[in-house]
């Protein structure tokens, strides 16, 4: 990307979008286009068309999405399907119409079949049933991948897709019900420490394995892909190693300074048993994550404390 290029980051206030903005600014890009959801409703086709007509961005990072954890995905199934498909359809189509030089669409590791062989290779897409709890979100993201592939095949658009593993970091969502597992645990242990609660209860058995990538590492990966990746097939972005939820819980317990005990509620759902990404395609290109998990959790916890999120 040329330093003078106009770059639109859709979803710039979210965890992923803000990480991309920080990476761009750190690298010397100064013409970054940002719009809040109140300024531009990406679900509104006419509004997105007007925005592209007026701004004419050269490059687009599509990080805007409706996201959430198991509870949110299970509860708001229609919203997750409709809103995500609407957002990405409008942005991808207008990027084609207005001649955007390159677009990067960001998905999620939940696109893979629930019982796909581990680690998850890009070729495993659509080879089996999805995890039921987040199926609507996964289907929306798969549609985005296929849309980028279709616009590339039919119109020659340089639209690429990247599938990050589980993310955490600055500007994460710490909602008590609608957040993902790592930020949810940060909040739960912090509140238990403040209120001197003797026990923290965690959903599930603690045995599922998860991989976690610090969001600012993803931001750097997105810039790397914009500069170095031009293939139709989407590419995994992760760290290539995972750990049990139980081990994650004890790590966050130590970092937050909580002194009580942990109890796992096996009557609650675990979700997918394992989600480890095969990141060999990305590492072969020359990119690897820099932030280890304890360091990243400490940075995320500092951000949580700085935001003074109410109990």
N, C-alpha and C positions, 0 to 999 in steps of 0.2 A: 504493500500500500504506500502510495506517495504521501509524504509528510503533509502536503497541502490538501490532501483529499478530504471530502466531506464524509464523515463516518457516522452512521446512525446506529446507536445502541438501543434496541427495543428492550425495555425493562431495566433501565439504568439504575433504578433505586433498589432493585432486588439484590440478593446476595451474589448471584452470578453476574448480572449486568453491572453492578458497582465494581466488581472485581475486574471486569473487562475494561471499564472506564479507567480504573487506577493503572492497569497495565498499559493502556494507550497513552495516558498522560505521562507516565514514567518513561515511555519510549519516545516522547516528543511530538505526539499527535495533538494538535490544538483545535482542529475543526470537528469537534464531537457534537453531534446533534442529540439532544435529550428532550423527552417529553414525559411528563407524569401521566398517570392514567386519567386524572381529571382534565388534563390539557388535551389528551388524545386517547379516545376509547378505541383500542385496537380491534375490538369486536364489531365496530361500526364500519362497514365497507365504504360508505361515502366519505367518512371522516379520514380514513386511511388514504383513500385516493386523493383527497384534497391536500393532505400532508405531503405526499410524494410529489404532487404537482408543484407545490410551493418550494419544498426543500431540495429536491433532486439529489439525494445522497449518492455517493460513488460506491460506498461499501455498506453492508448491513450485517450487524450481529443480532440475530434473533434469539434473545434470552428471555423475552416476556412469556409468562405462562401462569396458569393457575396451578399452584402446587400445594401439597400437604402430606401428612403421614397416613398411617393405616386408617385411623378414625375418619379423617376428612375424606379420604378416597372412598371409603365404604358408605359414608353418609351422603355425600354430594355427587353421586355418580353421574347424573345428567349434567350438572354444572361443569364437572371436570371434562366431560366429553365435548359438550357444545362450546364452551368458552375457549378451550385450547385449539379446537379445530378452527373456530372463527378467527382467532388471533393469527395463527400461522398461515391460514389460507389468504387472509387479506394482505399480510406483509409480503409473503412469497409472490403472490400474483402481481402486486403493485411494483415489486422489485423487478419483475420481468417486464412489465409494461413500460417502466421508466428507465430501462437500460442499466440497472445496477451492475457494476463490474463483477462483483463477487458477493455472495451471501453465505453466512455460516449459520446453520440451524442447529440449535442445541436440544437434544432429547434427554433420555434417561435410561439407565440400565434396566428399568422395569419393562422395557420393550421385549426382553427375552422370555422364552417359555419358562414356566415355573421349574421344570425339571430338566432344563437344558444341561448338557455336559459342562463340567467346570474344568478350567476357567472358561468364561463365556467368550466365544469367538464370534466375530461379525457374521460369519456364515450361518450361525444358529438361528438368526431371525426367521420367524414364521415356520419353525419346524415342530411346534407343539403348542398345547394350550398355555395361556397366560396365567399368572397368579390372579385368582378371582378378586382379591381385595382392591387391587389397583388396575383392573382390566380397562375401565374407561379411559384413564389417563394414558395407559400404555397404547391403546388403540389410536388415540389422538396423535401421540408422538410417532407411531408407525406411519400414520397418514402423512405427517410432515416429512418424514424421510422419503416416502414414496413420491410425494409431491415434488421435492427437490430433484429426485431422479428423473421424474417425468418431464419437468421443465428443462432439464439438461438434455434429455433425449430428443424432445420435440423442438425446442427452441434454441438449444446450444448454450443455455445459461450456465455460468460457472457457479452453481449452487452446491455447497457441500454440507454434510451433516456430521456432527460429533456427538457421541453418547457418553456423557460423564458417569462415573460411578456415584455412590452416595457422597453428597457434598456437605460441608459445614464451614463456618467462618464468619467474617465480618458481615453484618446486616442479615444474619440468619433470622428465621422465624421462631420465636419462643412461645407461641401460643400454647396454653395448657392442653388443649385437645387436638389442635390442627398442625402441630409441628412434627418434624421427623425425629428419629430416635435419639440422635446425638444432642441436638439442642434441647429436646425435651428432658433428657437426663441432666444436662447442665442446670436447667431451671429447677428441676425437682430436687436435686441435691443441694443447690444453693438455698432454696426456700426451707428445706429440712434443716439445714445448718442454722439459718437465721431464727427459725422457730423452735430449735432444739428438739425436733421430732426424733424419737428413738429408732424409727424404722422407715425405710423407703421401699414401697412396693413397686415392682416392675412387671409389665405385661409379659407373658410368655414364659418359656422355660430357661431362657438365657443361652440356649445352645446354637441358635442360628448364627451363621458366619456372615460378616459384613466387611466391606472394603470402604474406606473413607478417604476423600481427597479434599485438601484445603482449598477453598474457593479461589484464593489469589494464585495458587498454582494453576487452576483451570484457566484463569484469566490470561496467564502467560502462555498456556497451551493454545488458547484460541488465537492469539496473535501469531504464534508459530505456525498453526495450521493455515491461517490466511496467507502466510508467506510461502508455505512449503507443500501444501496439499491441494490437489486438484482432481481427485478421483470421484467417480459416481458413488461408489460404495461408502457408507458411513464409516467412521473410525471411532474406536473405543478410546476413552481418556480416563486413566486411573493410576493407581500406584502398583498394582500387580500383587498385592498381598492383603490378607484379611485377618480378622480376629473374631472371637465369639462375643456376643452381646454381653455375656456375663463379665468377660475380661474388660470390655469397654466400660461397663458400669463401675467396676472397681477402679479403673484408671481415672474416670471422671470424679468419683468419690474422693480419691486422694488429691486431685488437683483443686477441687473446690474446698477441701478441708472439712468435709462432713465426717463426723465421728461415729454415727450410728450404724445400724445393720441394714442389710439388703435382703429382701424376700421376693422371690419370683412367683408370679401367679400363673401356674400352668393351665388354668382354665381359660385364659385369654389366648388369642391367636398369635402364632409366631410369625406368620407371613412366609415368604420364600425361605427355604432352608439354607440356601447359600447363594450369594451373588458376587462372585469374583470375576473381574474382567481380565481377559487376555489382552494385554496392552503391547504385545510384541510388534504389532504393525506400527504403532506410534514410536516405540523405542528404537525400532530400526531406522526411522526417519531422523532420530537424533534428539528426541525430547524425553526427559524424565522429570517426575515431581521432585521438588526440593525440600518440602516441609514435612518432617516426621509427625506422627500422630500426637504424641504428648506435647510437642511444641505448638502444634496447631490448636489443640484444645486449650492450652494456656492463653493463646492469643484470642480465641473465640470467647473464653470466659472473661477476659479483660474487656472485650467489646460489650459483652452482656452487662457487666458491672457499670461500664461507662454510660450505657443507655438507661440505667436506673429503671429497668422494666418492673412495673408494679406487680405485686403478688396477686 
